[in-house]
Amino acid sequence: MFDKDRWSEIFQAIGKNKLRTVLSGFTVALGILIFTVLLGMGNGLHNSFLTSFVDDAQNIIFVRMGRTSKAYKGFQEGRQIQLKNEDMGFIKDNNIGKVEHLTPRVYLNGNAKYGKESGSYTIRSVNQDHQYLEKTIMMKGRYLNEADVSERTKNIVIGRLVEKDLFKREDALEKYLEMDGIAYKIVGVYQDSGGDNEERMIYLSYTTAQLLFGNNDHLDQINLSYNMSMSTEDAIAFSEKIENDFKQKFNVAPDDQSAVRVRSFAEEIKETMIILGGINFFVFFIGIGTLISGVIGIGNIMTFAVKERTKELGIRKALGASPKSIVAMILQEAILITVVAGYLGLVVGIVSLKLIGNGLEDFFILNPYVDTGIIVMATMCLIIAGLVAGYIPARRAARIKPIIALNDE
């Protein structure tokens, strides 16, 4: 129940002991401030790590080939391994029911021209499944389809920034873009969360690219996604199986790491989660340390405050104040200081993170933020700890006999 007289006494005590109050509040505010900023920085690191995965599907596997680094089964080292169209079927046939989407990639560079505008762009030659693996978002028109692949059409899909560079404010859809003397019809314009580089690319059917730029069936890369029902460990084992299958097919030594290169997001995500777990533990450990130091500070200051007010408390007891009322008064003062200072520390911490914004991107801290619920919970824990820290000296003070307290110097 609200006791006006008691609160009046508390504010009088605070007003008479401004330095003690400021020191108590500063200890609490600093603990919450440091905890908030550290937690926000940890979340910023978490965001930075996760941005490396937003551009592609989480369940993607990349397959590339290189040169052998070891002699094996009569074949010399330095042999170039080449992916071909048939290798897409090789993956599917050896992993029935495990492959969700699959696309090849053939990389090209083209000088694109429209009217008086021109520019050099990367051309990714793919099939229709690439849209799902790359998380491509269509702004206008459509993506490449099965007919584009089977009929080897000269249809292309361009990035948002390609349209902006070459067409300015004009709509590029259904227009023709000239690349190295060949006219291609634009059937779609896309955007991509991967950034500017991803939106300055042109997509073409891989069969068309093979016909026009080499008349072969060579592939630079195969990307695939696995069934999402797989666990992380199963996905890692699946990527290892693909690697071993290709090593057997191309007669590559089992311990040769150069010729067959299979990279799975599952393994990268697992490693990232381990790193993030370590970062979060470190941040939480340091943050808890600051809160504990705040609790110790409150306890020390409250002990000093009680000792300083020994004579006052003795007078109160002599006038009939109960031990319970003395303990309650000291604890209420501790709670008030902790709540106000904790709130100020929280506000300053949140404002600091907002002011920092993306200013620490160079240090891999992106959009630092805090979950207010966690900070409020930390503040509540600090208040409870402050109660415990304040209760010990308060209880000791309540037990002092009035005559002893009055004789205290």
N, C-alpha and C positions, 0 to 999 in steps of 0.2 A: 504494500500500500504506500502511496506517495506521501512522504513526510516533509512538509515544507521547511520546518525548522531544521531538520537534519541536513537537507540539501543546502540550506543557507549557511550552516556551520561548515559544510564541506567546501563551499565556494570561498568562504572567509579564510579557511585554512590554506586553500590554493593561492588566494590573493596575497597572504602574508608570506608565503614560501614560493615566490615566483621562480627562483633559480632551481630549486628542487623539482618543481613541477615541469619546468622546461627540460631539465635533464632527463626526467622520467619519460616525458613525451617524445623527446628526441630519440631516445634509445628504442622505443617502440616503433616510431615512424621510420627510422632508418632501417630497422629489421624488415618491416613490411615493404619498404621501398626497394631494398636490395633483392628481396625475395621476388617481388613483382617483375623487376627488370631482368633478373636472371632467368626466371621462368619464360618471360617474353622472348629473350634471346634464344633460349632453347627451342621454343616453338618456331622462331625465325629460321634456325638451322634445320629444323624438321621440314619446314616449307621449302627451303632451298634444295634439300635432298629429293623431295617428292616432285619438284618441277622437272627433274630429269626423266620422269616416267609419264608425265601428262600427255606427251606428244604421241605416244603409241599405246596399243592395247597392253594391258598388264600381263597377259598370258602369251606373249610373243616369243618366238625363237628365231634367231638369225643364223643362216648357214652361208658361209663363204669359203672359198678355196684359195690356196696359195701355192708355194713351192715346197717340195719335200726337203727336209734338213738332214735326212739320214738315208743311207742305202738300205734297200729291203727287197728280199726275194729276187735278187738279180737286177733290180732297178737302181740306177744311180741316184745320188742326192741331187737336188736342184731341179727336179722334174716338176713342171707346171701341171697342176691339176685343174681341169676345166669343167665347170658345171654345164649341163645341157638340158634341153627341154624334157628329155626322158627321166631326168633325175627327180622331177616333181612327182611323176608316177612311182618312182622308186621309193620315195618317202611315204606316199599314201599306201602302197601295196605292203610295205613292211610295218605299217602302223595303223591297221584298219580300226576305225572307230575312235582313234585318238586325235586326229587332225580335224580342226574346226574350219579354218580358212587357210589358204595357201596361195602365194603369189610369187612370181619371179621378179627380178629387177635387172634391167639393162641400163647402165648409166651412159648418157650422152651430153654433149654441150652443143647448144645451137644459138646462132645469131638470129634473133627474131626481129621482124620488121612489120610495122603497120603505118602506112602513110609516111610521114616524115620522121616518125619516132622509131628507134631501134634500141636493142640491148642484147647482151649475152646472158643466157639462162641455162640452168641445169635441166636436162630432160630425164625424167624417170619413166622408163618403159615398163609397164606393169600389166596386171589383169584386173578384173572387176573386184576381186577379193581384197585388193590393196586398200580400198576405202575403209574397210572395217579394221584392218591392222594399223593403219595410220591415224585413225579417228578423224578422217577428213570430213569437214562440214560443208555441204553444198549451199552456196549463197544463191546461185542462179543455175538453171538448167539441170543437167544430170552428170553422173560420173560415167566412166567407161563401162561398157557392158559386155556381155558374152559375144554379141554380134560383132562388136568392134574387134575382138580378139580373133574370132573364127574367120571373119571376112577381111581382116587386115585393113580396116578403114583408116583414113587420114583424119580421124576425129581426135581432138585434144581437149584437155581440161586444164585451165590456167589458174594460177594463184591470184588472190585479191590484189597483191602488189604488182603483179605483171599487168593486170588490167589497168591499174592506176598509172603505171609507168608509160605504157604504150598507147592507151586509149583515153587517158586523161578523164574527162567527165562523160565520155561516150560509153554506151553499153556495149560490151564486147561479145555478148551472146549471139551466136549464129553468124558472127563475122569470120573472115578468113585471115589467118596470120601466116606470113611468109617466113619460113626458116630454111636458110641455105638453099634458096631457090625453089623450095617446094611449098605449096599452099596447103594449110591445114584448117579445118573447120572447127571453131570453138563451140563445143556443146555444153560446157559448164564452167562456172567460176566458183572456186572454193576458198575457204578460210581454214586456218590451222592454228591451234593453240601453241604450236612449237616455236612461234616467233617469226621475225621477218624473213629469215633464210628459207623457212618452210613455205612461206607464201610467195616466194619468188621462184617457183618451180613450175614446170610444165609436164603434164602426164600424157603419155602416149601408149597405145597398145604395144606390148613387147613383140608381138608377131610382126607388126608393121615396122618396128625399129629393126628387127632382124632382117627383114626383106630389103629395106631401103639402105641400111647402113652396114652391110656385111654379107647379106645373103647366106646366113648361117643359122644355127640353132643354139648359139652360145649364150650363157647367162652369167651375169656378174654376181648374183646373189639369189637366194631363195629365203623368203620369210614365211613363217607359218604360225598359227596359233593352235594351242592344244585345248583339249576339252577342259572346261572350267571345273568339272567335278574332281579333277586331280588335285591332290594335296601338293604343297610346296616340294616335299621330298620326292613325290612321284614325278613331278614336272622336271626336277633336276635330273632324275634317273632317265626320264624320257629323252632329254637333250643329250645325255651321255650315250644313250643307245643310238641316236641318230649319228652322232660323231663316230662311234665304233662301226656302224653299218657302212658309212662312207669310206672309212679307212680300209675295211675289208674289200669293198668294191674296187677301190683304186690302188690296192696293194701298198698301203702306207703303213709304216711301222707304228705299233700301238702307242709308243711313247713319243712320236713325232708331233710336236705342237704347232708346226708351221703350215702343214699342208691342208689340214681340215680344221676349220675354225667355226665352232658352234657356240653361240652365246645365247643364254636364256635369261629373260627378265626375272624368272623365279629365283635364280641364284643371286642376281644383283639385288633384288628386293630383300631376300633373306639377309644378305650381307649388310644392306642399308639399315634394316630393322635392328640388327645387332649393334651397329654403330650408333643409331639413334637411341637405342636402349641405354647404351653406355653414357651418351651425352645427357639423356634425361636423368639418369641416376646421379651423374656428377652434379648437374644443376640442382637437382632436388637435395642432394647431400649438402651442398654449399648453402642452399637456401635455408634448409633446416638448421644449419649451423648459425646463420644470422638470427633466426628466430630464437634459438636457444640462448644466444648471447643477449638478445633482447629480454628474455625471461630472467636471466641472471642479473641483468642491469636493473630490472624492475625490483627484483628481490633485494638487491643491495641498497637501492635507494629507499625502498619501503622500510627496510631495517633501520637505516639511518634516520628516516622520517619519524619512526616510532620512538627511537631513542631520543631524538631531539624534542619530542613532545611528551616525554615521560612525566614531567611535572604536571602538564596540562591534563593528562589522562588520570593522574592521581587525584587532582581536584575534582574531575568528573566523577570518579568512583566515590570520593568522600561526600559528594553532593547526592549520591544515590544512583548514579548510572550503573546499569548492569553490565557484566562482562560481555554479554551478547550484543548489547547496543554499541559498545566500543569496537568490537570486532566488525560489526556491520558497517559502522561509520568509516573505518579504515579501508575495508574492502570496497565500499562504494566509491571512495575516492580513487582507489587503484583502478576500478573498472572504468570510471569516467575518463581518467587520463588515458587508459589503454584504448578505449573505443575511439575517442576523438583523435588521438595521435595515430592510431592504426588507420583510420579513415583518411586522414591527411596523407599518410605515407602511400596508401593505395591510390589516391587521386593523382598525386605527383608521379607515381610510377607509371600509371596508365597514360597520363599526358606526355611523359617523357618518351614512352614507346611510340605514341602517335607522332610526336615531333621528329623522332628518328626516322620513322617510315622505312623507305627503301634506301636510306642513306648508308647502310652498311652492307649493301649488295656485294661489294668487293670482298667482304669478309664472309661471304656465303650466309648472310643473315637476311632473309627475305620476309617482308611483312610480319615483323615481330608482334605478337599479341599475347594476351593472357585470358584464360577462362576466368571470368569474374567469380564464378562459383567456387573455384579452387582457392582464390585469394581470400574470399569471404570466410571459407572454411579455415584457412590458415590464420586469419585474424581471430576467429572464434577460438581456435586452439591456443593462440597467444593470450587471449583474454582469460581462458580457463587456467592456463599456466600462470598468468599474472595473479589470478585469484589464489592459487596454491602458494605462489611466492609471497603474496601479501598476507596470507592467512597465518603463516608461521610466526612472523614478528607481531602480528595483531593479537594472536592468541597469547603470546608471551606477555604482551603489554597488558592484556585483560586480566592476567593472573597476578600482576604486581599488586602488593598491598598498598593502600593509599599512603600510609605513613612512610613507607620506603620511597615511594614515588615523589612525595613532597620534599623529602630530604635529598633527592638526587641533584647533583651539581652538573 
